[in-house]
Amino acid sequence: MTKLLILNAGSSSIKFSVFEYSAESEVLQLILRGHAAQRGASVEVLVQDDQGLPLVQSEQALPNGGFDHDAAMAQLLSWFDQPNAAWTFAAIGHRVVHGGQHYLAPVQITDSVLRDLDALVPLAPLHQPHSLKVIRLAQARWPSVIQVACFDTAFHTTQPMVALACALPRAITTAGVRRYGFHGLSYEYIASQLPRVLGERANGKVIVAHLGNGASLCALVNGKSIASTMGFSALDGLVMGTRCGSLDPGVVLYLLQERQMSAQAVSDLLYNQSGLLGVSGISSDMQVLLSSAEPLAAAAIDLFVYRIVCEMGALIAAMGGVDALVFTAGIGQHAAPIRERICQAYAWLGAALDTTANTQGQEQLHLPTSTLNILMIPTDEERMIGLHTLRIMLER
């Protein structure tokens, strides 16, 4: 049996999955998953079996310098260094947020690829450095194992040029300043599940709402991305946990010129101090805000929903209609009140939510009278990375 290790590094977490592949069955079977993730002032290390039962669960105080990817990776690697454990991997797959203009599909990682991806750090400063650090740590630990980079931007390369363009001088746009779109591995997984759930309607007009600490929407036609709310960077579009979403560029000029803020201070403000956290002044966690009686918590939720509803309308216009709405990711999967409010805003379009199914978190959320299929499908970026990694390994 062939084992694949999948690593998904975020700004304050490293998630991993281990899949097993049998050439006889041609099935990629999850056997282990876990993470080292920041939880408030602590770092939680969790390893679960394929049924979700914990094998290891521990919590340590967060270091003064914040989440440490080196230390987190060392803690995860210790699981694979157990005496008498047979953890030999045929390939390792990595989620990389930005592939730029040239990496349009998953690739085997080489020194040349790493240099190219280093050059893209300014385009995704919150994510790219952590992905590359974890890649290098994995290379040091398993130097002879095939390593594969899978890009969040790649899924959106099917968008028409008009959806990718920025209204800037040609010299700037040809240098790479354009819309890219993100969360592509999540959208690719959801697209792969639509035929199972929707049958022939999977080829119709679908909006997928990836709502989590990072949040975006994607318009799918025939299972392909034709428009998305994130653009040049992962700051664009919806209100997020700590990111502002769409913002008048004049605000950035004002902060630089009138408030005399440095570029680094503005970057920290937009990436780390805004969004749900900035508006509420309480938390970036939607569950915390939903349980709060504070007026500013309600204001943050109102803005989050309002921007989703508005951006969804733009994507419906881009597609010329809509057949289905799919919720996924942390908030999309677990926050029933948010799903309900979004669907209520589209009652005029014929969206009819089954409130009981919604409260129970079922896969199908619409009433028989609904003109839209309304679904909740948990995403699985790690499985998508695993499938791409397996393909590249088998093609060698």
PELINKA-V60080 format. One record per residue. N is the residue number from 0. D_LAST is the distance of its C-alpha to the last C-alpha in whole Angstrom. Layout:
# PELINKA-V60080
n=N d_last=D_LAST
n=N d_last=D_LAST
This chain:
# PELINKA-V60080
n=0 d_last=18
n=1 d_last=15
n=2 d_last=16
n=3 d_last=15
n=4 d_last=18
n=5 d_last=19
n=6 d_last=21
n=7 d_last=23
n=8 d_last=26
n=9 d_last=29
n=10 d_last=32
n=11 d_last=34
n=12 d_last=31
n=13 d_last=28
n=14 d_last=27
n=15 d_last=24
n=16 d_last=23
n=17 d_last=21
n=18 d_last=19
n=19 d_last=18
n=20 d_last=16
n=21 d_last=17
n=22 d_last=15
n=23 d_last=19
n=24 d_last=20
n=25 d_last=17
n=26 d_last=19
n=27 d_last=18
n=28 d_last=21
n=29 d_last=23
n=30 d_last=24
n=31 d_last=26
n=32 d_last=26
n=33 d_last=29
n=34 d_last=30
n=35 d_last=32
n=36 d_last=34
n=37 d_last=37
n=38 d_last=40
n=39 d_last=43
n=40 d_last=44
n=41 d_last=42
n=42 d_last=38
n=43 d_last=37
n=44 d_last=34
n=45 d_last=33
n=46 d_last=31
n=47 d_last=31
n=48 d_last=30
n=49 d_last=29
n=50 d_last=32
n=51 d_last=33
n=52 d_last=35
n=53 d_last=35
n=54 d_last=34
n=55 d_last=35
n=56 d_last=37
n=57 d_last=39
n=58 d_last=40
n=59 d_last=41
n=60 d_last=43
n=61 d_last=41
n=62 d_last=42
n=63 d_last=44
n=64 d_last=41
n=65 d_last=40
n=66 d_last=36
n=67 d_last=34
n=68 d_last=31
n=69 d_last=30
n=70 d_last=33
n=71 d_last=31
n=72 d_last=28
n=73 d_last=30
n=74 d_last=31
n=75 d_last=28
n=76 d_last=27
n=77 d_last=30
n=78 d_last=29
n=79 d_last=26
n=80 d_last=28
n=81 d_last=30
n=82 d_last=32
n=83 d_last=30
n=84 d_last=27
n=85 d_last=24
n=86 d_last=22
n=87 d_last=18
n=88 d_last=16
n=89 d_last=12
n=90 d_last=11
n=91 d_last=14
n=92 d_last=15
n=93 d_last=18
n=94 d_last=20
n=95 d_last=21
n=96 d_last=24
n=97 d_last=24
n=98 d_last=22
n=99 d_last=24
n=100 d_last=25
n=101 d_last=21
n=102 d_last=19
n=103 d_last=19
n=104 d_last=16
n=105 d_last=14
n=106 d_last=12
n=107 d_last=10
n=108 d_last=13
n=109 d_last=14
n=110 d_last=18
n=111 d_last=18
n=112 d_last=17
n=113 d_last=20
n=114 d_last=22
n=115 d_last=22
n=116 d_last=22
n=117 d_last=25
n=118 d_last=27
n=119 d_last=27
n=120 d_last=29
n=121 d_last=32
n=122 d_last=31
n=123 d_last=30
n=124 d_last=32
n=125 d_last=33
n=126 d_last=29
n=127 d_last=27
n=128 d_last=28
n=129 d_last=28
n=130 d_last=24
n=131 d_last=23
n=132 d_last=25
n=133 d_last=24
n=134 d_last=20
n=135 d_last=22
n=136 d_last=23
n=137 d_last=20
n=138 d_last=19
n=139 d_last=22
n=140 d_last=22
n=141 d_last=18
n=142 d_last=17
n=143 d_last=14
n=144 d_last=13
n=145 d_last=10
n=146 d_last=12
n=147 d_last=12
n=148 d_last=15
n=149 d_last=17
n=150 d_last=20
n=151 d_last=23
n=152 d_last=24
n=153 d_last=21
n=154 d_last=23
n=155 d_last=26
n=156 d_last=25
n=157 d_last=26
n=158 d_last=30
n=159 d_last=32
n=160 d_last=33
n=161 d_last=36
n=162 d_last=35
n=163 d_last=33
n=164 d_last=36
n=165 d_last=38
n=166 d_last=42
n=167 d_last=42
n=168 d_last=42
n=169 d_last=39
n=170 d_last=39
n=171 d_last=38
n=172 d_last=36
n=173 d_last=34
n=174 d_last=33
n=175 d_last=31
n=176 d_last=34
n=177 d_last=33
n=178 d_last=33
n=179 d_last=29
n=180 d_last=30
n=181 d_last=28
n=182 d_last=27
n=183 d_last=25
n=184 d_last=23
n=185 d_last=26
n=186 d_last=27
n=187 d_last=24
n=188 d_last=24
n=189 d_last=28
n=190 d_last=27
n=191 d_last=25
n=192 d_last=28
n=193 d_last=30
n=194 d_last=30
n=195 d_last=31
n=196 d_last=34
n=197 d_last=35
n=198 d_last=34
n=199 d_last=35
n=200 d_last=36
n=201 d_last=33
n=202 d_last=33
n=203 d_last=36
n=204 d_last=37
n=205 d_last=35
n=206 d_last=36
n=207 d_last=34
n=208 d_last=36
n=209 d_last=33
n=210 d_last=36
n=211 d_last=36
n=212 d_last=37
n=213 d_last=35
n=214 d_last=36
n=215 d_last=35
n=216 d_last=35
n=217 d_last=33
n=218 d_last=34
n=219 d_last=32
n=220 d_last=32
n=221 d_last=30
n=222 d_last=28
n=223 d_last=27
n=224 d_last=29
n=225 d_last=32
n=226 d_last=34
n=227 d_last=34
n=228 d_last=36
n=229 d_last=34
n=230 d_last=34
n=231 d_last=33
n=232 d_last=33
n=233 d_last=33
n=234 d_last=37
n=235 d_last=38
n=236 d_last=39
n=237 d_last=40
n=238 d_last=42
n=239 d_last=40
n=240 d_last=41
n=241 d_last=41
n=242 d_last=40
n=243 d_last=43
n=244 d_last=41
n=245 d_last=42
n=246 d_last=45
n=247 d_last=47
n=248 d_last=46
n=249 d_last=50
n=250 d_last=50
n=251 d_last=47
n=252 d_last=50
n=253 d_last=53
n=254 d_last=51
n=255 d_last=50
n=256 d_last=54
n=257 d_last=56
n=258 d_last=55
n=259 d_last=54
n=260 d_last=51
n=261 d_last=48
n=262 d_last=44
n=263 d_last=43
n=264 d_last=46
n=265 d_last=45
n=266 d_last=41
n=267 d_last=42
n=268 d_last=45
n=269 d_last=43
n=270 d_last=39
n=271 d_last=41
n=272 d_last=45
n=273 d_last=45
n=274 d_last=44
n=275 d_last=45
n=276 d_last=46
n=277 d_last=48
n=278 d_last=50
n=279 d_last=51
n=280 d_last=52
n=281 d_last=51
n=282 d_last=47
n=283 d_last=44
n=284 d_last=43
n=285 d_last=44
n=286 d_last=45
n=287 d_last=48
n=288 d_last=49
n=289 d_last=50
n=290 d_last=52
n=291 d_last=54
n=292 d_last=57
n=293 d_last=57
n=294 d_last=58
n=295 d_last=55
n=296 d_last=52
n=297 d_last=53
n=298 d_last=53
n=299 d_last=50
n=300 d_last=49
n=301 d_last=51
n=302 d_last=49
n=303 d_last=45
n=304 d_last=46
n=305 d_last=48
n=306 d_last=45
n=307 d_last=43
n=308 d_last=45
n=309 d_last=46
n=310 d_last=42
n=311 d_last=42
n=312 d_last=44
n=313 d_last=43
n=314 d_last=39
n=315 d_last=42
n=316 d_last=43
n=317 d_last=40
n=318 d_last=39
n=319 d_last=42
n=320 d_last=43
n=321 d_last=41
n=322 d_last=40
n=323 d_last=39
n=324 d_last=39
n=325 d_last=36
n=326 d_last=37
n=327 d_last=34
n=328 d_last=33
n=329 d_last=36
n=330 d_last=39
n=331 d_last=38
n=332 d_last=37
n=333 d_last=40
n=334 d_last=43
n=335 d_last=45
n=336 d_last=48
n=337 d_last=45
n=338 d_last=44
n=339 d_last=47
n=340 d_last=49
n=341 d_last=46
n=342 d_last=47
n=343 d_last=50
n=344 d_last=50
n=345 d_last=49
n=346 d_last=51
n=347 d_last=53
n=348 d_last=49
n=349 d_last=50
n=350 d_last=48
n=351 d_last=49
n=352 d_last=48
n=353 d_last=48
n=354 d_last=50
n=355 d_last=50
n=356 d_last=46
n=357 d_last=45
n=358 d_last=47
n=359 d_last=45
n=360 d_last=42
n=361 d_last=41
n=362 d_last=38
n=363 d_last=40
n=364 d_last=43
n=365 d_last=45
n=366 d_last=48
n=367 d_last=49
n=368 d_last=51
n=369 d_last=48
n=370 d_last=47
n=371 d_last=44
n=372 d_last=41
n=373 d_last=41
n=374 d_last=38
n=375 d_last=37
n=376 d_last=33
n=377 d_last=32
n=378 d_last=29
n=379 d_last=25
n=380 d_last=23
n=381 d_last=21
n=382 d_last=20
n=383 d_last=19
n=384 d_last=17
n=385 d_last=16
n=386 d_last=15
n=387 d_last=13
n=388 d_last=11
n=389 d_last=10
n=390 d_last=9
n=391 d_last=7
n=392 d_last=6
n=393 d_last=6
n=394 d_last=4
n=395 d_last=0
